[in-house]
Amino acid sequence: MKEQILELLARCPEETLSGSKIATELGVTRAAVWKGIQQLREEGYQIEAGTNRGYRLAGVDQPFSKGEISRWLTDPLLGRELELLETVDSTNSLAKRQAQAGALEGKVFLAREQTQPRGRYGRPFFIQKGRGLYMSMILRPQSLQEQGVFLTACAAVAVCRALEQVAGFSPQIKWVNDIYYQSRKLCGILTEASFDLESGRPEYVVLGVGLNLSIRREDFPSQLQEIAASAEDYAPKPFSKSRLAAEILNQFGSFYRSFPAMEFLEEYQSRSCVVGRRVAFLKEDQRFEGIAVEIDSQARLVVQTAGGERFALRSGEVHILPEHL
């Protein structure tokens, strides 16, 4: 009931809808409409109401709405089948389960809360209910040999473009999968694949995005307060969370359909906050340091050590080191 009321209000953002009109549209009583409105308000939705005027969503800074996301979607595939969840163990885990059960490419899962969020290498990451964008999508690429190494890079550019267009600031990318602004992490991307052992072809890929939207600095654990941030910290004005989710899907979908053209690669390179910096990385359990020279045409990070040795890193992690005094 409350989801149906929300979709009606989201479809008519400039219009005030009377309780009787909503009741007639949904085939319920006005009392049921009033109860649904109260539930939505308890979940954080700002809904204006007035005698003889009805109800209207107030402002753009609202929780996610399936109807509002659909209103902003332009991609023909991604998000057309969308599950908006209150709580889930992990959107990536749910997407993997449904992909294994035969869910079609393009299905998207978005949750207000994750009880077992996972980052790279199975690491947990900090979330706060209703204050982040926790979204995963099912992909079924024809060949990971051609596309797999670029999917994370493609998603990183999509997130940056969406933040630029919707939230009004231009973030950078820390190779390979993190989004930063002013040296603080806003977002991580997790790509997981399952392969057919006989053919070696991918059965599916699940791509997840975890983006801090409105977690306050003091609410992060103490060890993260100096290195993590939220999109609202830098946005010059309030923005629609639902529109941001839709724009990430739109941007990623456009790049995804253009494979193997890799139209995102030049932007992935130019948005790097790693190139030109001193970094450390592990290779076969041995620690190396060097200068990140470039991101090459295969989206690999090329690092040159002080001894002149060059490494082209396809995966893994790098740590940015302080500059020499």
C-alpha positions as CSV (number, residue, x, y, z in Angstrom):
1,M,0.0,0.0,0.0
2,K,2.6,2.6,1.0
3,E,4.7,1.8,-2.0
4,Q,1.7,2.4,-4.3
5,I,1.0,5.7,-2.6
6,L,4.6,6.7,-3.0
7,E,4.6,5.9,-6.7
8,L,1.5,8.0,-7.2
9,L,3.1,11.0,-5.4
10,A,6.4,10.5,-7.2
11,R,4.7,10.5,-10.6
12,C,3.1,13.8,-9.9
13,P,5.8,15.8,-8.1
14,E,4.2,19.2,-8.8
15,E,0.7,18.2,-8.1
16,T,-1.2,17.9,-4.8
17,L,-3.3,14.7,-4.6
18,S,-6.3,14.5,-2.3
19,G,-6.8,11.5,-0.1
20,S,-10.0,10.6,-1.9
21,K,-8.2,10.7,-5.3
22,I,-5.5,8.4,-4.0
23,A,-8.1,6.1,-2.4
24,T,-10.1,5.9,-5.7
25,E,-6.9,5.3,-7.7
26,L,-5.8,2.5,-5.5
27,G,-9.2,1.1,-4.6
28,V,-8.8,1.5,-0.9
29,T,-10.3,3.7,1.9
30,R,-9.2,7.2,2.8
31,A,-8.2,5.8,6.2
32,A,-5.9,3.3,4.6
33,V,-4.4,6.2,2.6
34,W,-3.8,8.2,5.8
35,K,-2.2,5.2,7.5
36,G,0.1,4.7,4.4
37,I,1.1,8.3,4.5
38,Q,2.1,8.1,8.2
39,Q,4.2,5.0,7.5
40,L,6.0,6.8,4.7
41,R,6.7,9.7,7.0
42,E,8.1,7.4,9.7
43,E,10.5,6.1,7.0
44,G,11.8,9.6,6.3
45,Y,9.7,10.7,3.4
46,Q,8.8,14.4,3.6
47,I,5.1,14.7,2.6
48,E,3.2,18.0,2.8
49,A,-0.5,17.9,3.7
50,G,-3.1,20.6,4.2
51,T,-6.8,20.7,4.8
52,N,-8.7,20.4,1.5
53,R,-5.4,20.3,-0.4
54,G,-4.2,16.7,-0.2
55,Y,-0.7,15.4,-0.2
56,R,2.6,16.2,-2.0
57,L,6.2,15.1,-1.8
58,A,8.2,18.1,-0.4
59,G,11.6,18.7,-2.0
60,V,14.0,16.4,-3.8
61,D,15.8,15.0,-0.8
62,Q,13.6,11.9,-0.4
63,P,14.3,8.2,0.2
64,F,14.4,5.9,-2.8
65,S,11.2,5.5,-4.8
66,K,10.7,2.8,-7.4
67,G,8.4,5.0,-9.3
68,E,10.9,8.0,-9.2
69,I,13.8,5.8,-10.3
70,S,11.7,4.5,-13.2
71,R,10.8,8.1,-14.1
72,W,14.4,9.0,-14.6
73,L,15.5,5.8,-16.3
74,T,16.5,6.1,-20.0
75,D,18.4,2.8,-20.4
76,P,16.4,0.2,-22.2
77,L,17.7,-2.7,-20.1
78,L,19.2,-1.9,-16.7
79,G,16.6,-1.3,-13.9
80,R,13.5,-2.0,-16.0
81,E,13.1,-4.9,-13.5
82,L,13.9,-3.4,-10.1
83,E,13.5,-4.7,-6.6
84,L,13.5,-2.0,-3.9
85,L,14.2,-3.7,-0.5
86,E,14.0,-2.4,3.0
87,T,16.6,-4.8,4.4
88,V,18.8,-7.5,2.8
89,D,21.9,-9.4,3.8
90,S,23.8,-8.1,0.8
91,T,22.5,-6.8,-2.6
92,N,25.4,-8.6,-4.3
93,S,24.6,-11.9,-2.5
94,L,20.9,-11.6,-3.4
95,A,21.7,-10.8,-7.0
96,K,24.0,-13.8,-7.2
97,R,21.3,-16.1,-5.8
98,Q,18.7,-14.8,-8.3
99,A,21.2,-14.9,-11.2
100,Q,21.9,-18.6,-10.4
101,A,18.1,-19.1,-10.4
102,G,17.9,-17.7,-13.9
103,A,17.0,-14.0,-13.4
104,L,17.4,-12.0,-16.6
105,E,20.2,-9.6,-17.4
106,G,19.5,-6.1,-16.3
107,K,17.7,-6.9,-13.1
108,V,18.6,-4.5,-10.3
109,F,18.4,-4.7,-6.5
110,L,18.5,-1.6,-4.3
111,A,18.3,-1.8,-0.5
112,R,17.9,0.8,2.3
113,E,19.9,-1.5,4.6
114,Q,22.4,-4.4,4.3
115,T,23.0,-6.6,7.3
116,Q,26.0,-8.4,5.8
117,P,27.6,-5.9,3.4
118,R,30.7,-7.1,1.5
119,G,33.5,-5.3,-0.2
120,R,36.5,-6.7,-2.1
121,Y,38.0,-9.8,-0.7
122,G,34.9,-10.4,1.4
123,R,35.7,-7.4,3.7
124,P,32.7,-5.8,5.5
125,F,32.1,-2.1,5.1
126,F,30.3,0.5,7.1
127,I,26.8,1.4,6.2
128,Q,23.9,3.3,7.8
129,K,20.3,2.5,7.1
130,G,18.7,4.9,4.6
131,R,21.9,6.9,4.3
132,G,23.6,5.1,1.4
133,L,23.0,3.8,-2.1
134,Y,23.4,0.0,-2.0
135,M,22.7,-1.3,-5.5
136,S,23.6,-4.4,-7.5
137,M,22.8,-5.5,-11.1
138,I,22.9,-8.7,-13.0
139,L,24.9,-8.8,-16.2
140,R,25.3,-11.6,-18.7
141,P,28.2,-10.5,-21.0
142,Q,29.1,-12.8,-23.9
143,S,32.8,-12.9,-23.1
144,L,34.6,-11.8,-19.9
145,Q,37.8,-12.1,-21.9
146,E,36.7,-9.1,-23.8
147,Q,34.7,-7.2,-21.2
148,G,35.4,-8.5,-17.7
149,V,38.5,-6.5,-17.0
150,F,36.8,-3.3,-17.9
151,L,33.4,-3.6,-16.1
152,T,34.6,-2.2,-12.9
153,A,36.4,0.7,-14.7
154,C,33.2,1.3,-16.7
155,A,31.1,1.4,-13.5
156,A,33.5,3.8,-11.8
157,V,33.1,6.3,-14.7
158,A,29.4,5.9,-14.6
159,V,29.2,6.7,-10.9
160,C,31.4,9.8,-11.4
161,R,29.3,11.1,-14.2
162,A,26.1,10.5,-12.3
163,L,27.5,12.4,-9.2
164,E,28.6,15.2,-11.5
165,Q,25.2,15.5,-13.2
166,V,22.9,15.0,-10.3
167,A,24.9,16.0,-7.2
168,G,26.9,18.8,-8.8
169,F,30.6,17.9,-8.1
170,S,33.3,16.0,-10.0
171,P,34.9,13.1,-8.1
172,Q,38.0,11.1,-9.0
173,I,38.8,7.4,-9.3
174,K,41.3,5.5,-7.1
175,W,42.4,2.6,-9.2
176,V,40.8,0.2,-9.5
177,N,37.3,0.5,-8.0
178,D,37.0,3.4,-5.5
179,I,35.5,6.9,-5.9
180,Y,37.1,9.7,-4.1
181,Y,36.6,13.4,-3.6
182,Q,39.2,15.7,-1.9
183,S,41.1,12.6,-0.8
184,R,38.2,11.0,0.9
185,K,36.4,7.8,-0.2
186,L,32.7,8.1,-1.2
187,C,32.1,4.8,-3.0
188,G,33.3,1.3,-3.7
189,I,32.5,-1.0,-6.5
190,L,32.4,-4.8,-6.3
191,T,32.3,-7.0,-9.4
192,E,31.8,-10.8,-9.1
193,A,31.5,-13.4,-11.8
194,S,30.5,-17.1,-12.2
195,F,31.9,-19.2,-15.0
196,D,30.8,-22.4,-16.8
197,L,33.6,-24.7,-16.0
198,E,33.3,-26.6,-19.3
199,S,33.1,-23.7,-21.7
200,G,34.9,-21.2,-19.7
201,R,32.2,-18.6,-20.6
202,P,30.6,-16.4,-17.9
203,E,27.3,-17.5,-16.6
204,Y,26.7,-14.1,-15.1
205,V,28.3,-11.1,-13.6
206,V,27.0,-9.2,-10.5
207,L,28.2,-5.6,-10.2
208,G,27.5,-3.8,-6.9
209,V,27.8,-0.1,-6.0
210,G,28.1,1.0,-2.4
211,L,27.9,4.9,-2.2
212,N,27.8,7.0,1.0
213,L,25.0,9.5,0.6
214,S,24.3,11.2,3.9
215,I,26.3,9.5,6.6
216,R,27.6,12.2,8.9
217,R,31.3,12.3,9.6
218,E,30.8,11.7,13.4
219,D,28.8,8.6,12.6
220,F,31.6,6.8,10.9
221,P,33.8,4.6,13.0
222,S,36.8,6.7,14.4
223,Q,39.2,4.9,12.0
224,L,37.2,6.1,9.0
225,Q,36.3,9.6,9.9
226,E,39.4,11.1,8.2
227,I,39.2,9.0,5.1
228,A,35.5,8.5,4.3
229,A,32.8,11.0,3.3
230,S,29.3,11.3,1.9
231,A,28.1,12.8,-1.3
232,E,25.9,15.3,0.6
233,D,29.1,16.7,2.1
234,Y,30.1,18.1,-1.2
235,A,26.8,18.6,-3.1
236,P,26.0,22.4,-3.5
237,K,22.3,21.7,-3.0
238,P,20.0,18.8,-2.2
239,F,19.6,16.2,-4.9
240,S,17.3,13.3,-5.7
241,K,18.6,10.0,-4.5
242,S,16.3,8.2,-6.9
243,R,17.5,10.3,-9.8
244,L,21.1,9.5,-8.9
245,A,20.5,5.8,-8.8
246,A,18.8,6.0,-12.2
247,E,21.6,8.1,-13.7
248,I,24.2,5.5,-12.6
249,L,22.2,2.8,-14.5
250,N,21.8,5.1,-17.5
251,Q,25.5,5.9,-17.7
252,F,26.7,2.4,-17.1
253,G,24.2,1.0,-19.6
254,S,25.3,3.3,-22.3
255,F,28.9,2.2,-21.9
256,Y,28.0,-1.5,-21.5
257,R,26.1,-1.6,-24.8
258,S,29.0,0.0,-26.7
259,F,31.5,-2.7,-25.8
260,P,34.1,-3.4,-27.2
261,A,34.4,0.3,-28.1
262,M,35.4,1.2,-24.5
263,E,34.2,4.8,-24.8
264,F,34.7,5.2,-21.0
265,L,38.5,4.4,-21.0
266,E,39.9,7.9,-21.7
267,E,37.7,9.3,-18.9
268,Y,38.7,6.6,-16.6
269,Q,42.3,7.5,-17.2
270,S,41.7,11.3,-16.8
271,R,39.8,11.0,-13.6
272,S,42.6,9.0,-11.8
273,C,43.8,10.3,-8.5
274,V,46.6,7.8,-8.5
275,V,48.6,8.5,-11.6
276,G,51.7,10.5,-10.8
277,R,51.6,9.5,-7.1
278,R,53.9,7.3,-5.1
279,V,52.1,4.0,-4.4
280,A,52.8,0.7,-2.7
281,F,51.4,-2.7,-3.8
282,L,51.8,-6.4,-3.2
283,K,52.8,-8.9,-5.9
284,E,53.2,-12.5,-4.9
285,D,53.3,-11.4,-1.3
286,Q,56.2,-9.1,-1.9
287,R,55.8,-5.4,-1.3
288,F,56.9,-2.9,-3.9
289,E,56.9,0.9,-4.1
290,G,57.0,3.1,-7.1
291,I,55.4,5.9,-9.2
292,A,52.1,5.2,-10.8
293,V,53.0,6.2,-14.4
294,E,49.7,5.6,-16.3
295,I,46.6,3.6,-16.8
296,D,47.1,1.8,-20.1
297,S,44.7,0.7,-22.8
298,Q,43.8,-2.5,-20.9
299,A,42.9,-0.4,-17.8
300,R,46.0,-1.7,-16.0
301,L,47.9,0.5,-13.6
302,V,51.5,0.8,-14.7
303,V,53.9,1.4,-11.8
304,Q,57.6,2.0,-12.1
305,T,59.9,1.3,-9.2
306,A,63.0,3.3,-8.2
307,G,65.1,0.7,-9.8
308,G,63.4,1.1,-13.2
309,E,61.3,-2.1,-13.1
310,R,57.8,-1.7,-14.5
311,F,54.7,-3.5,-13.4
312,A,51.3,-3.5,-15.2
313,L,48.8,-4.3,-12.5
314,R,45.5,-5.9,-13.7
315,S,43.9,-6.3,-10.3
316,G,44.7,-5.9,-6.6
317,E,45.1,-2.8,-4.4
318,V,47.5,0.1,-4.3
319,H,48.1,2.4,-1.3
320,I,48.9,6.0,-2.0
321,L,52.0,7.0,-0.1
322,P,52.9,10.4,1.4
323,E,55.1,12.5,-0.9
324,H,58.8,12.8,0.1
325,L,59.6,15.8,2.3
